[in-house]
Amino acid sequence: MTAKDRRRQELSLKEQFEVVIVLNEGAKAVLDRAFHVNLRAMDALVRSRRDGSALRGFAEVSSQMRHWSRDLYGELERLSLLTRDTVEGVSRLAKHGRRVRILQEALAQSSGAYGVEKALSGLVQRRDAEQQALRNKWGKVQLALEDLNQLALMACVLSRSAMIEASAGSRDQRARLGQVSREFSEDGEEVTRVIKMLLKHSHGGEQ
């Protein structure tokens, strides 16, 4: 491997670390949204049940939004575990890459000593295995993000349902619950925006 190739590989590993940082920061932003949705849905559920049977549909949608926020928590936890595993994979690959370079330099200086050559062959195989394992990890991260994206789109559907159900109430109820519905919609749109951004960045981790 030439010096140029080594720099390219080191840059690739650095970029993968940076992608993980972006994923973790984005997940924190989504988690914050999920927390607020859960609180808002809980409040809307209590209010709509208290306001009577006319708002039973809104209460049901609010309950679904609570379930949605819980599902979102679960998917974010899954993403967190996957990114942690990916960081460990990047670290292992970097370690094997350094060892391979050291043995390559040693082999060049020892004029093809058999012991060094055999050790190098074994390390190259392990490095290549780590590279493939890391590709698989990034594939799992991609799938987790796609699942999160589907969940984000569901929030937009639920917010529209909430707006429809809110229309069954009185004028005051429509005003109040309409605002809650709009906030649901804003949360869903923001989660969708962040997840799409994370999906775009995650492609940078695939090598």
N, C-alpha and C positions, 0 to 999 in steps of 0.2 A: 504493500500500500504506500502510495506516494504521500508527501507532506500535504499536497492539495487534497487528496482523498481523506486524509486524517482530519483536516480542518472541516471538510464537508460533513464528515460523520459527527464530529464534535458539535458542529452547529445544529445538525439534525436533532441530537439529544437535548441540546439546550432549548431548541424550539418546542420539543415535546414537553419539557418541564414547564415552559411558559404557557403552553396550551392547558395543562392541568391547572395552573394558577387561575387562568381565565374561567375554566369550568367551575372551580371551587367558589370563586367570587360570584359568578352568575347564580350558582346554586344557593348561595346565601341570600341573594336578592329575591329569588323565587320563594325561598323558605319564609322570608319576611312577609311576602304577599299572602302565602298560604295561612300564616298565623292570623293576619287581619281578616281574611275571608272567613276563617273559622269563627272568630269573634262576631263578625257582622252577621253571619248566617245564624248563629245561636240567638242573637238579639232579635233578628227578623222572625225566627221560628217562634219565639216566646210571644212577640207582639201579634203576629198573625193568628196564633191560636187563641190569644186573649180576645182578639177582635171578632171572633165568631166563625161560623161555618162558611160564610161567603168567601173567606180567605183560606179555606182548607187547601186549595191548590197551591197557593203561595207558600203555605207552611210546608207542603211536600217538596216544593222546589228548594226551599231553604234547607230542608233536611238533606236533600241530595247535594247541595253545595257543601254542607259539613262533611258528608262522606267524601266528596271530591277533594277537600282540603286534606283529609286523612290519607287518601290514596296518594296525594301529592307528596306528603311527608314520607310515605313509604318508598316512593320512587326516588326521591332525593337521597334517602338513606342508601338505597341501592347504588345510586350514582357515586355517592361519597366513598363507599367501599370499593367500587371499581376503580375510581381515580387513585385511591390509596394503593391499590394493587398495581396500577399502571406505573406510579412513581417508583415503586420497588423494582418493577421490571426494567424501567429506564436506568435505574442505579446499577442493577446487576449487569445490564448490557454495557454500560460505561466501564464497569470494573473489568469485564472480560475483554473489552476492546483495548484497555490499557495493557493488560497482560499479553495480549496477542502482539501488540506493538513492541513491547519489551523483548519478547522472544524472537520476533522478526529481526530486531536489531542485533540480538545475540547470535542468531543464525548467520547473519551477514558477516559478523566478525569472526565466527568460528569455522568458516569455510565449509558449511554443510555438515556439522557434527550430527551424528545419528540421534543421539539422546535429545538434543535440542530440537531437531526436526520432528521427532516423534511427539514431544511435549507440545510443540506448536500445533501439530495436526489435531491433537486432542482438544486444545483450547479453541481452535478455529471451529471445530464441530460444536463445542458448547456455546460459543458466541453466536453461531448461526441458529442454534436451537433457541437461544434467548431472544434473538431477533424475531423468529417466527412466533414465539410465545407472546412477545410484545405486540405483534400485529394482531394476534387473536384477542388480546386485552383491549386494544383500541376498537376492535370490532364489537366487543361487548359494550363498551362505552357508547358507541354509535347507536346500538340497539336500545340502550337505556334512554338516550336522548330522544330517539324517535318515539318511544313509549310516552315520555314526558310531553312531547309535542302533541300527541293524540289526546292526552289528558288536558292539555291547555286548550285545545279546540273544543273539548267537551264543556269547559267553563263558559265559553262564549255561547254555546247552545243553551246552557242552563240559565244564563243571564237573560237571554231573549224570552225563555219560558217564564222567568220571574216577572218580566215586564208585562207579558200577556195576563198572567194570573193577578197581578196587582190591579189591573183594570176592573176587577170584580168588586173592589171595595168602594167605600164612600169617597167623596172628593178629597177629604183630608187624608184618608188612607192611601188613595192613589198617589197623592203628592209625596207622602212620606215613603211609601214602599217603592214608588217609581224612582226615588233618589237612591234607595238601597239597590234596586235593580241596575241602575246606571253604574253604581260603584262596583257591583259584581262584574259588569261588563268591562269596566276599566281594569279591574284586576286580571280578568281573563285575557284581555288584549295585551297587558304588560307581560304576563307570564308567557304568552305566545311569542311576543317580540324577543324576550330574553332567550327562550329555548331555541328559537330560530338562529339567533346570534351564536349560541353555544354549538349548535349543529354545524354551522359554518366553520367555527374555529376548530371543532373536533377533527375535521378533515386534515388539518395541519399536523395532527399527531400521527396519522397513518403514513408509514414509510414503506 
